[in-house]
């Protein structure tokens, strides 16, 4: 007999608190994301959004969890904006990746793709003012002696290099990856790995990288950043870091719900270990509160974190409780796209990152894709060839994007590709995909993935995206 609750789970209806949280964040974005500004008192917000106090409270907790704003209690207080938009969205990306149990290897592989591209762009276009700012930051970094602070400052310097490209997509992605990697490879763990000579060598290598960027030596800068990344990954492997460490330490997670995040991660770990199918009942609230040693309020905050990313579902009533869900990146993807739109990011900036990212994704899919994924691609290629409708061909190619992402064997790269592809679709509308001649490059790339030819799959995907970009003539 099937266990209670096992089976297909219907699409989850969004709770009113989630809807209101989204509206609050949209309103903050529309006001130019004024950090430190009072958005409204509790009474004003209840009236503005026409909701109960309980519903507003749930919405506020979600807004706080994403680091967008915090509710300050007391007379004359209210909801205050606390984070710049990039920090809030990068937190959403990193939370999803942590809950989905991404590996250190996946993190570093994605970091390599983004940082190498950022370094090459910076070396090719840095302004004189940006050169001087980077050199000043490098001097400040060199003067730091505390190992933990040096680790954090090194991350900030790398993000500063990405920002120097003047491409906000680079900065957003590296901020998200830096958050996860700093949680995986904690500074206090790193201290037991490299000795002082190794740390000095790492610092010198970062200074050399900045000088290569300033000199415009693109090839040298790319080589130096790859060497640095390989060294850092070897250190993390030697230490044996595998999961985010949320215990107290010198680096604290930037969230007002630290305890809820710890409980959420513990539940996610247990779901993975028990390998329960979607729809399986995990337990009921009182039992689970006792199991994880959490108060009712903290437990419900943890469940909201998991629900937002699809890992669990809650059902009310006598047969209710907590059930296993299907992890979904939808919330994270839409948050990132809304950020890119709100910051008026240029399509050209997105395309500059997307070409390289999807080229690498196609190559990885050819090398790692399962037989099931390749069979799905083959079926889609046959369907594309048999259909004369432009709309149907467009839908077929869109479904193939999803299959390629799932085939690449790296959930970080898959997520970043979904964000960029979603943004392009939203901006370009029916203009993408384009002509059948340009689409032929995409189909050729998919066929190479099916054949396991990674190099040619990457080349054809790059040709497709380059041709499409020229055709669109984005501004």
Secondary structure per residue as TSV (DSSP state, phi and psi in degrees):
chain	resnum	aa	ss	phi	psi
A	1	X	-	360.0	135.2
A	2	X	-	-66.7	144.7
A	3	X	-	-66.0	150.9
A	4	X	T	-59.6	128.9
A	5	X	T	90.6	-9.0
A	6	X	-	-73.7	144.8
A	7	X	S	134.5	-171.3
A	8	X	-	-65.1	137.9
A	9	X	-	-109.6	129.7
A	10	X	-	-67.6	160.4
A	11	X	-	-57.8	130.6
A	12	X	-	-71.9	130.3
A	13	X	-	-75.3	133.7
A	14	X	-	-68.0	134.2
A	15	X	-	-75.2	153.2
A	16	X	H	-59.7	-35.3
A	17	X	H	-60.5	-37.7
A	18	X	H	-65.4	-42.6
A	19	X	H	-62.0	-44.8
A	20	X	H	-67.2	-39.2
A	21	X	H	-58.8	-42.2
A	22	X	H	-63.9	-40.6
A	23	X	H	-64.6	-40.4
A	24	X	H	-60.7	-45.7
A	25	X	H	-66.7	-35.3
A	26	X	H	-64.4	-40.5
A	27	X	H	-66.0	-38.8
A	28	X	H	-64.1	-42.3
A	29	X	H	-61.9	-43.0
A	30	X	H	-64.2	-25.5
A	31	X	T	-88.8	7.9
A	32	X	T	84.8	18.5
A	33	X	-	52.1	62.4
A	34	X	-	-79.0	89.8
A	35	X	T	-58.0	130.3
A	36	X	T	92.2	-7.5
A	37	X	-	-87.0	143.4
A	38	X	E	-80.3	121.2
A	39	X	E	-84.3	-30.6
A	40	X	E	163.1	156.7
A	41	X	-	-77.8	169.5
A	42	X	H	-58.1	-45.4
A	43	X	H	-62.7	-42.3
A	44	X	H	-63.9	-39.5
A	45	X	H	-70.6	-36.7
A	46	X	H	-60.5	-43.5
A	47	X	H	-70.3	-41.0
A	48	X	H	-62.3	-41.4
A	49	X	H	-101.3	0.4
A	50	X	T	54.3	53.5
A	51	X	-	-132.2	168.3
A	52	X	-	-76.1	167.7
A	53	X	H	-64.8	-37.1
A	54	X	H	-65.4	-42.9
A	55	X	H	-66.4	-41.7
A	56	X	H	-62.1	-40.7
A	57	X	H	-59.4	-40.8
A	58	X	H	-65.6	-41.4
A	59	X	H	-63.9	-42.5
A	60	X	H	-62.6	-40.1
A	61	X	H	-62.3	-36.6
A	62	X	H	-69.6	-40.8
A	63	X	H	-62.4	-41.6
A	64	X	H	-64.7	-41.8
A	65	X	H	-60.2	-34.0
A	66	X	T	-86.5	6.0
A	67	X	T	72.9	16.8
A	68	X	S	-80.6	-43.9
A	69	X	E	-155.2	167.9
A	70	X	E	-139.2	142.7
A	71	X	E	-87.7	117.8
A	72	X	-	-98.3	122.7
A	73	X	-	-84.2	161.5
A	74	X	S	108.2	170.1
A	75	X	T	-61.0	133.9
A	76	X	T	74.3	6.2
A	77	X	-	-102.2	178.5
A	78	X	-	173.1	-153.7
A	79	X	E	-81.1	121.1
A	80	X	E	-118.6	132.8
A	81	X	E	-68.7	129.2
A	82	X	-	-117.5	-20.8
A	83	X	S	-131.1	147.8
A	84	X	-	-67.2	155.1
A	85	X	H	-59.3	-38.6
A	86	X	H	-61.7	-40.1
A	87	X	H	-65.7	-40.9
A	88	X	H	-66.0	-44.1
A	89	X	H	-72.4	-39.8
A	90	X	H	-62.2	-32.4
A	91	X	H	-66.5	-39.2
A	92	X	H	-64.0	-42.5
A	93	X	H	-63.6	-47.7
A	94	X	H	-66.6	-36.0
A	95	X	H	-62.7	-44.5
A	96	X	H	-61.1	-44.0
A	97	X	H	-65.2	-39.8
A	98	X	H	-64.9	-44.0
A	99	X	H	-67.0	-28.2
A	100	X	T	-86.2	7.0
A	101	X	T	62.0	41.3
A	102	X	-	-65.1	147.9
A	103	X	-	-87.9	163.6
A	104	X	H	-61.4	-38.0
A	105	X	H	-60.6	-42.7
A	106	X	H	-61.8	-41.1
A	107	X	H	-61.6	-49.1
A	108	X	H	-67.9	-34.6
A	109	X	H	-63.8	-43.4
A	110	X	H	-68.0	-40.5
A	111	X	H	-59.4	-41.2
A	112	X	H	-58.3	-46.5
A	113	X	H	-59.4	-44.8
A	114	X	H	-75.7	-47.4
A	115	X	H	-69.7	-38.8
A	116	X	H	-61.0	-43.3
A	117	X	H	-64.4	-40.4
A	118	X	H	-63.3	-43.9
A	119	X	H	-63.5	-42.4
A	120	X	H	-64.9	-40.9
A	121	X	H	-65.2	-43.2
A	122	X	H	-62.9	-43.8
A	123	X	H	-63.8	-27.7
A	124	X	H	-88.2	-16.5
A	125	X	H	-140.3	9.7
A	126	X	-	-63.6	133.3
A	127	X	-	-78.5	164.7
A	128	X	H	-60.9	-40.5
A	129	X	H	-64.6	-40.5
A	130	X	H	-65.9	-37.8
A	131	X	H	-59.6	-45.4
A	132	X	H	-66.3	-39.2
A	133	X	H	-65.0	-42.6
A	134	X	H	-63.9	-39.9
A	135	X	H	-66.2	-39.3
A	136	X	H	-62.2	-43.7
A	137	X	H	-63.6	-35.4
A	138	X	H	-66.4	-40.7
A	139	X	H	-62.5	-42.8
A	140	X	H	-61.9	-42.3
A	141	X	H	-62.9	-42.5
A	142	X	H	-64.5	-25.7
A	143	X	T	-82.1	-11.3
A	144	X	-	-79.1	132.5
A	145	X	-	-108.4	-26.5
A	146	X	-	-67.3	124.5
A	147	X	H	-60.0	-42.1
A	148	X	H	-66.7	-46.1
A	149	X	H	-63.8	-35.6
A	150	X	H	-64.0	-39.8
A	151	X	H	-60.9	-46.9
A	152	X	H	-66.6	-40.4
A	153	X	H	-67.2	-32.5
A	154	X	H	-63.6	-41.4
A	155	X	H	-61.7	-43.0
A	156	X	H	-64.3	-37.0
A	157	X	H	-66.2	-39.7
A	158	X	H	-65.0	-39.1
A	159	X	H	-66.2	-36.6
A	160	X	H	-62.0	-36.0
A	161	X	H	-63.7	-43.2
A	162	X	H	-62.8	-41.1
A	163	X	H	-65.1	-30.4
A	164	X	H	-66.7	-17.6
A	165	X	T	-71.6	-13.5
A	166	X	T	61.0	25.1
A	167	X	-	-113.3	105.3
A	168	X	H	-62.8	-20.9
A	169	X	H	-65.2	-41.7
A	170	X	H	-58.6	-48.4
A	171	X	H	-63.0	-41.9
A	172	X	H	-62.0	-49.4
A	173	X	H	-66.5	-41.7
A	174	X	H	-68.2	-33.7
A	175	X	H	-63.2	-43.0
A	176	X	H	-64.4	-45.0
A	177	X	H	-68.1	-36.2
A	178	X	H	-63.1	-38.8
A	179	X	H	-61.2	-46.0
A	180	X	H	-69.9	-44.8
A	181	X	H	-65.4	-34.2
A	182	X	H	-70.5	-29.1
A	183	X	H	-77.6	-34.3
A	184	X	H	-72.5	-55.0
A	185	X	S	-100.4	79.1
A	186	X	-	-64.4	145.1
A	187	X	H	-55.3	-40.0
A	188	X	H	-69.7	-24.7
A	189	X	H	-76.8	-36.9
A	190	X	H	-63.9	-29.7
A	191	X	T	-63.3	-25.9
A	192	X	T	-87.0	-4.8
A	193	X	T	-90.6	-85.0
A	194	X	S	-73.1	146.9
A	195	X	-	-85.8	-178.8
A	196	X	H	-62.0	-38.9
A	197	X	H	-63.7	-39.6
A	198	X	H	-67.5	-40.1
A	199	X	H	-64.6	-39.5
A	200	X	H	-64.3	-38.5
A	201	X	H	-65.3	-40.3
A	202	X	H	-63.6	-41.7
A	203	X	H	-64.7	-42.0
A	204	X	H	-63.4	-39.4
A	205	X	H	-63.6	-37.5
A	206	X	H	-68.1	-38.2
A	207	X	H	-64.6	-41.5
A	208	X	H	-62.0	-37.6
A	209	X	H	-62.1	-46.1
A	210	X	H	-61.2	-42.1
A	211	X	H	-64.5	-37.0
A	212	X	H	-65.7	-38.3
A	213	X	H	-65.1	-46.0
A	214	X	H	-61.7	-37.4
A	215	X	T	-75.4	-8.8
A	216	X	T	77.2	19.2
A	217	X	-	-87.4	87.8
A	218	X	H	-61.5	-48.7
A	219	X	H	-63.4	-43.6
A	220	X	H	-64.9	-42.8
A	221	X	H	-61.4	-42.5
A	222	X	H	-62.3	-41.2
A	223	X	H	-64.8	-43.8
A	224	X	H	-65.0	-40.5
A	225	X	H	-70.7	-35.3
A	226	X	H	-64.8	-43.7
A	227	X	H	-60.9	-42.4
A	228	X	H	-64.0	-43.3
A	229	X	H	-65.0	-40.2
A	230	X	H	-63.6	-38.9
A	231	X	H	-65.5	-44.2
A	232	X	H	-64.6	-38.4
A	233	X	H	-67.5	-38.1
A	234	X	H	-62.3	-40.2
A	235	X	H	-61.6	-46.6
A	236	X	H	-64.3	-35.5
A	237	X	H	-67.9	-39.5
A	238	X	H	-65.9	-37.6
A	239	X	H	-71.0	-27.1
A	240	X	T	83.7	31.4
A	241	X	-	-74.9	129.7
A	242	X	-	-130.7	-26.2
A	243	X	S	-135.1	155.5
A	244	X	-	-60.1	138.5
A	245	X	-	-106.0	109.1
A	246	X	-	-102.0	11.3
A	247	X	S	-72.9	161.5
A	248	X	S	-56.9	139.4
A	249	X	S	-168.3	-173.8
A	250	X	S	-72.4	-24.5
A	251	X	S	-104.4	117.1
A	252	X	-	-106.6	143.1
A	253	X	-	-63.9	135.9
A	254	X	S	-84.1	77.9
A	255	X	-	-153.4	143.8
A	256	X	T	-77.7	0.0
A	257	X	T	-123.0	49.0
A	258	X	H	-55.1	-47.5
A	259	X	H	-62.4	-41.6
A	260	X	H	-62.8	-37.5
A	261	X	H	-65.4	-40.3
A	262	X	H	-62.0	-45.2
A	263	X	H	-63.9	-41.6
A	264	X	H	-60.0	-44.2
A	265	X	H	-65.1	-38.3
A	266	X	H	-64.2	-42.2
A	267	X	H	-64.9	-43.6
A	268	X	H	-60.6	-41.2
A	269	X	H	-61.7	-43.5
A	270	X	H	-65.7	-39.5
A	271	X	H	-62.3	-39.2
A	272	X	H	-66.6	-44.5
A	273	X	H	-65.3	-39.4
A	274	X	H	-79.3	-18.0
A	275	X	T	53.1	47.6
A	276	X	-	-78.0	142.8
A	277	X	-	-75.0	158.2
A	278	X	T	-58.6	133.5
A	279	X	T	96.7	-12.2
A	280	X	-	-71.0	138.7
A	281	X	E	-75.9	129.9
A	282	X	E	-89.7	-38.3
A	283	X	E	160.2	-176.2
A	284	X	-	-110.0	159.2
A	285	X	H	-55.4	-51.3
A	286	X	H	-59.3	-42.8
A	287	X	H	-62.4	-43.3
A	288	X	H	-71.4	-36.5
A	289	X	H	-57.4	-44.2
A	290	X	H	-66.9	-40.0
A	291	X	H	-62.6	-39.9
A	292	X	H	-100.5	2.6
A	293	X	T	61.4	44.3
A	294	X	-	-121.7	145.9
A	295	X	-	-69.0	166.5
A	296	X	H	-60.5	-42.5
A	297	X	H	-65.0	-46.3
A	298	X	H	-65.4	-41.5
A	299	X	H	-60.7	-43.9
A	300	X	H	-67.8	-32.4
A	301	X	H	-64.5	-41.5
A	302	X	H	-63.4	-41.2
A	303	X	H	-65.6	-37.2
A	304	X	H	-62.2	-38.7
A	305	X	H	-60.1	-46.5
A	306	X	H	-69.3	-38.5
A	307	X	H	-65.2	-40.7
A	308	X	H	-56.3	-36.4
A	309	X	T	-100.4	12.2
A	310	X	T	80.6	4.1
A	311	X	S	-72.2	-28.8
A	312	X	E	-138.9	163.7
A	313	X	E	-132.2	145.9
A	314	X	E	-111.5	143.7
A	315	X	E	-127.9	140.9
A	316	X	-	-93.4	169.3
A	317	X	S	97.3	179.2
A	318	X	T	-63.1	-28.0
A	319	X	T	-103.0	19.8
A	320	X	-	-86.3	-172.1
A	321	X	E	143.7	-158.5
A	322	X	E	-103.5	130.5
A	323	X	E	-125.1	152.0
A	324	X	E	-68.4	133.6
A	325	X	-	-107.8	-166.8
A	326	X	-	-115.5	114.6
A	327	X	-	-52.6	133.8
A	328	X	-	-135.6	133.9
A	329	X	-	-88.4	5.6
A	330	X	H	-55.4	-47.2
A	331	X	H	-61.7	-45.1
A	332	X	H	-64.0	-44.2
A	333	X	H	-62.4	-47.0
A	334	X	H	-66.1	-35.6
A	335	X	H	-63.1	-43.2
A	336	X	H	-67.4	-41.2
A	337	X	H	-64.5	-41.8
A	338	X	H	-61.3	-39.5
A	339	X	H	-62.1	-48.1
A	340	X	H	-60.9	-40.0
A	341	X	H	-67.2	-45.2
A	342	X	H	-63.1	-33.1
A	343	X	T	-86.1	4.5
A	344	X	T	52.9	45.5
A	345	X	-	-66.1	136.2
A	346	X	-	-74.4	145.3
A	347	X	H	-59.0	-35.5
A	348	X	H	-61.3	-36.9
A	349	X	H	-66.2	-41.5
A	350	X	H	-65.7	-44.1
A	351	X	H	-64.5	-33.2
A	352	X	H	-62.2	-35.6
A	353	X	H	-82.6	-38.0
A	354	X	H	-65.7	-38.6
A	355	X	H	-58.3	-50.1
A	356	X	H	-68.7	-42.2
A	357	X	H	-63.6	-46.8
A	358	X	H	-73.7	-28.9
A	359	X	H	-61.4	-45.5
A	360	X	H	-65.5	-39.0
A	361	X	H	-60.7	-43.9
A	362	X	H	-62.0	-40.8
A	363	X	H	-64.0	-43.3
A	364	X	H	-66.1	-37.9
A	365	X	H	-62.7	-37.9
A	366	X	H	-64.9	-35.5
A	367	X	H	-85.9	-27.2
A	368	X	H	-118.4	-12.3
A	369	X	-	-59.5	140.3
A	370	X	-	-76.9	165.7
A	371	X	H	-59.7	-37.4
A	372	X	H	-62.9	-44.5
A	373	X	H	-65.0	-41.8
A	374	X	H	-68.6	-33.7
A	375	X	H	-66.1	-38.4
A	376	X	H	-64.8	-39.9
A	377	X	H	-65.2	-41.6
A	378	X	H	-62.1	-42.0
A	379	X	H	-63.4	-40.3
A	380	X	H	-65.9	-38.8
A	381	X	H	-62.5	-41.2
A	382	X	H	-65.4	-40.3
A	383	X	H	-65.2	-40.8
A	384	X	H	-61.7	-45.4
A	385	X	H	-65.0	-29.7
A	386	X	H	-88.5	-6.1
A	387	X	-	-108.7	128.2
A	388	X	-	-94.7	-7.6
A	389	X	-	-80.1	125.4
A	390	X	H	-62.0	-40.1
A	391	X	H	-63.9	-42.4
A	392	X	H	-67.9	-39.2
A	393	X	H	-62.9	-39.9
A	394	X	H	-62.1	-43.3
A	395	X	H	-64.4	-37.5
A	396	X	H	-63.8	-44.9
A	397	X	H	-64.8	-38.6
A	398	X	H	-62.0	-40.2
A	399	X	H	-67.6	-31.0
A	400	X	H	-69.3	-32.1
A	401	X	H	-56.5	-45.7
A	402	X	H	-63.4	-41.2
A	403	X	H	-66.1	-41.7
A	404	X	H	-61.8	-42.2
A	405	X	H	-61.2	-43.8
A	406	X	H	-68.8	-20.7
A	407	X	H	-84.7	-16.1
A	408	X	S	-77.0	-13.7
A	409	X	S	74.2	17.0
A	410	X	-	-141.7	108.1
A	411	X	H	-70.9	-22.6
A	412	X	H	-70.5	-50.3
A	413	X	H	-61.7	-40.3
A	414	X	H	-59.0	-44.8
A	415	X	H	-64.7	-46.0
A	416	X	H	-62.4	-38.2
A	417	X	H	-65.2	-38.2
A	418	X	H	-63.7	-39.2
A	419	X	H	-63.4	-48.9
A	420	X	H	-67.4	-42.2
A	421	X	H	-65.8	-40.4
A	422	X	H	-62.4	-40.3
A	423	X	H	-64.0	-46.0
A	424	X	H	-62.7	-42.7
A	425	X	H	-61.3	-41.6
A	426	X	H	-66.6	-40.1
A	427	X	H	-77.6	-44.7
A	428	X	H	-86.6	-21.2
A	429	X	G	58.4	-130.6
A	430	X	G	-73.1	-4.4
A	431	X	G	-76.2	-7.7
A	432	X	S	-138.3	129.4
A	433	X	S	-63.1	175.1
A	434	X	-	-113.5	-119.3
A	435	X	-	-83.4	161.7
A	436	X	H	-65.7	-29.8
A	437	X	H	-65.9	-41.4
A	438	X	H	-71.6	-40.3
A	439	X	H	-61.8	-25.6
A	440	X	H	-59.5	-32.0
A	441	X	H	-63.6	-40.8
A	442	X	H	-64.0	-45.9
A	443	X	H	-62.4	-39.5
A	444	X	H	-62.7	-38.6
A	445	X	H	-64.0	-43.5
A	446	X	H	-62.3	-39.7
A	447	X	H	-64.7	-36.2
A	448	X	H	-68.3	-35.3
A	449	X	H	-61.4	-44.8
A	450	X	H	-60.0	-38.8
A	451	X	H	-80.7	-8.5
A	452	X	T	79.4	18.7
A	453	X	-	-94.0	88.6
A	454	X	H	-63.9	-44.0
A	455	X	H	-62.7	-45.6
A	456	X	H	-73.1	-31.3
A	457	X	H	-61.6	-43.0
A	458	X	H	-65.6	-43.6
A	459	X	H	-61.9	-44.9
A	460	X	H	-67.7	-37.7
A	461	X	H	-64.9	-41.8
A	462	X	H	-63.1	-42.5
A	463	X	H	-61.2	-41.4
A	464	X	H	-60.7	-50.0
A	465	X	H	-69.4	-38.0
A	466	X	H	-63.5	-44.4
A	467	X	H	-65.4	-41.7
A	468	X	H	-65.1	-39.0
A	469	X	H	-62.6	-44.5
A	470	X	H	-63.7	-38.0
A	471	X	H	-66.8	-39.3
A	472	X	H	-70.2	-32.2
A	473	X	T	50.7	57.0
A	474	X	-	-68.1	156.7
A	475	X	-	-105.4	360.0
